[in-house]
Amino acid sequence: MASIQEVADFWENARTIAEHGAIAAAEAGAQYIQKRIQQDTLMRSQHPPGAWHETRDGDPPAIASGKLARDTYSRPAFGNWARASAAVGNSSDYARITEFGCTIEAVSGEYMHWKDSGSPVSGWYHRFLENKGHPFISTTVDESVDDGSLHEVMVEAFREYDP
């Protein structure tokens, strides 16, 4: 029969192990989302830099230079035995407007003007442009939850710490 101290030590050890498990699971989940964004979501549609390309509203953006993929990061997890959190983000200056959409207006002059491979000879002229958004972070998270892959990755990472 185990002594009270042995039982207390067992539960203290189990709590310590589980604490590391929650952090490991959160971190594994964030790293999985980061990789899936870089290797799957942003690779579905491609075009050369500077080339005109139309992506349907709501679809992930097409990759051109690779900057969105390179600037995607995951932050280390933190937490306690019951909960842990980790983050996935993107440091690109245009990631937020790509993810959520925006309206761009001319600021120096009446029209914005640019040329690309699909423009008329004189280029494009617009007073404003409406971008409905091309989510790539939220799309990846939603798909990973729906297909069960995020759950599998996190459970597998926690398993090592399961008392």
C-alpha positions in Angstrom: 0.0 0.0 0.0 1.3 3.5 -0.9 1.9 6.1 1.7 0.2 9.4 1.6 3.5 11.0 0.6 3.9 8.6 -2.3 0.4 9.4 -3.5 1.0 13.1 -3.2 4.3 12.8 -5.1 2.6 10.8 -7.8 0.0 13.5 -8.4 2.5 16.3 -8.2 4.6 14.5 -10.8 1.5 14.0 -13.0 0.6 17.7 -12.7 4.1 18.7 -13.7 4.2 16.4 -16.7 0.7 17.5 -17.9 1.8 21.1 -17.6 4.5 20.5 -20.1 2.0 18.6 -22.3 -0.4 21.5 -22.7 2.5 23.7 -23.8 3.9 21.1 -26.2 0.4 20.6 -27.7 -0.1 24.3 -28.3 3.3 24.8 -29.7 3.0 21.8 -32.1 -0.4 23.1 -33.2 1.0 26.6 -34.0 4.0 25.1 -35.8 1.7 22.8 -37.9 -0.5 25.8 -38.9 2.6 27.8 -39.9 3.9 25.0 -42.1 0.5 24.3 -43.6 0.2 28.0 -44.5 3.6 28.1 -46.1 3.5 24.7 -47.9 -0.2 24.3 -48.7 -2.5 27.3 -48.5 -0.2 29.8 -50.1 1.0 27.4 -52.8 -2.4 26.6 -54.3 -2.2 29.4 -56.9 1.0 31.0 -58.3 2.0 33.8 -60.7 5.2 35.6 -61.5 5.9 38.9 -59.5 4.5 41.9 -61.3 2.1 39.7 -63.4 -1.6 40.5 -63.3 -3.5 37.7 -61.6 -7.1 37.6 -60.4 -8.0 35.5 -57.3 -11.7 35.1 -56.4 -12.8 37.0 -53.3 -12.5 34.8 -50.3 -9.9 32.5 -51.7 -6.4 32.4 -50.4 -4.0 34.7 -52.2 -1.8 33.5 -55.1 1.9 33.3 -54.3 4.2 35.6 -56.4 7.3 36.7 -54.5 6.9 34.3 -51.6 7.0 37.1 -49.0 3.7 36.1 -47.3 5.0 32.5 -46.9 8.4 33.7 -45.6 6.9 36.2 -43.2 4.6 33.6 -41.6 5.7 32.7 -38.0 4.7 30.8 -34.9 5.4 32.1 -31.4 6.4 29.7 -28.6 3.6 28.5 -26.3 3.0 29.6 -22.7 0.6 28.5 -20.1 -0.1 26.2 -17.2 -1.3 22.7 -16.6 -4.8 23.4 -17.8 -4.3 25.7 -20.7 -1.6 26.8 -23.0 -1.6 29.2 -25.9 0.7 29.7 -28.9 0.3 32.2 -31.8 0.6 32.1 -35.6 1.0 35.4 -37.5 2.5 37.2 -40.4 4.9 40.1 -40.2 4.4 41.3 -43.8 3.2 44.8 -44.1 0.3 43.7 -46.3 -0.7 40.5 -44.5 -3.6 42.2 -42.6 -5.2 43.7 -45.7 -4.7 40.4 -47.5 -6.4 38.4 -44.7 -9.2 40.8 -43.9 -9.6 43.0 -47.0 -9.7 46.8 -47.4 -10.5 49.7 -49.5 -7.5 51.5 -51.1 -7.9 55.2 -52.1 -5.7 57.6 -54.1 -3.8 59.8 -51.7 -1.7 61.9 -54.0 -3.9 62.9 -56.9 -7.3 62.0 -58.1 -6.3 58.5 -59.4 -4.0 55.7 -58.4 -1.9 54.5 -61.4 0.1 51.4 -62.1 1.1 49.0 -64.8 1.4 45.3 -64.8 1.3 42.5 -67.4 -2.5 42.6 -67.7 -2.9 46.4 -67.9 -3.8 48.4 -70.9 -0.9 50.2 -72.6 -1.5 53.4 -70.5 -1.8 51.3 -67.3 -4.6 51.2 -64.7 -6.3 54.3 -63.3 -8.6 54.0 -60.3 -9.9 56.4 -57.7 -10.2 53.4 -55.2 -10.0 49.7 -55.1 -12.0 47.4 -53.0 -10.3 44.2 -51.8 -12.8 41.8 -50.2 -9.9 39.8 -48.6 -8.0 36.7 -49.4 -7.7 35.0 -46.0 -4.9 32.6 -45.6 -4.4 32.2 -41.9 -8.0 31.8 -40.9 -8.6 29.5 -44.0 -5.7 27.2 -42.8 -7.0 27.1 -39.3 -10.6 26.3 -40.4 -9.5 23.6 -42.8 -7.1 22.0 -40.2 -9.9 21.9 -37.6 -12.4 20.6 -40.1 -10.2 17.8 -41.5 -9.0 16.8 -38.0 -5.3 17.2 -38.7 -4.8 20.0 -36.1 -6.4 17.8 -33.4 -4.1 14.8 -34.4 -0.9 16.9 -34.3 -1.8 18.4 -30.9 -2.8 15.1 -29.3 0.3 13.4 -30.6 2.5 16.2 -29.0 0.6 15.8 -25.7 0.9 12.0 -25.7 4.5 12.1 -24.5 3.4 14.0 -21.4 0.2 12.1 -20.7 0.5 10.7 -17.1 
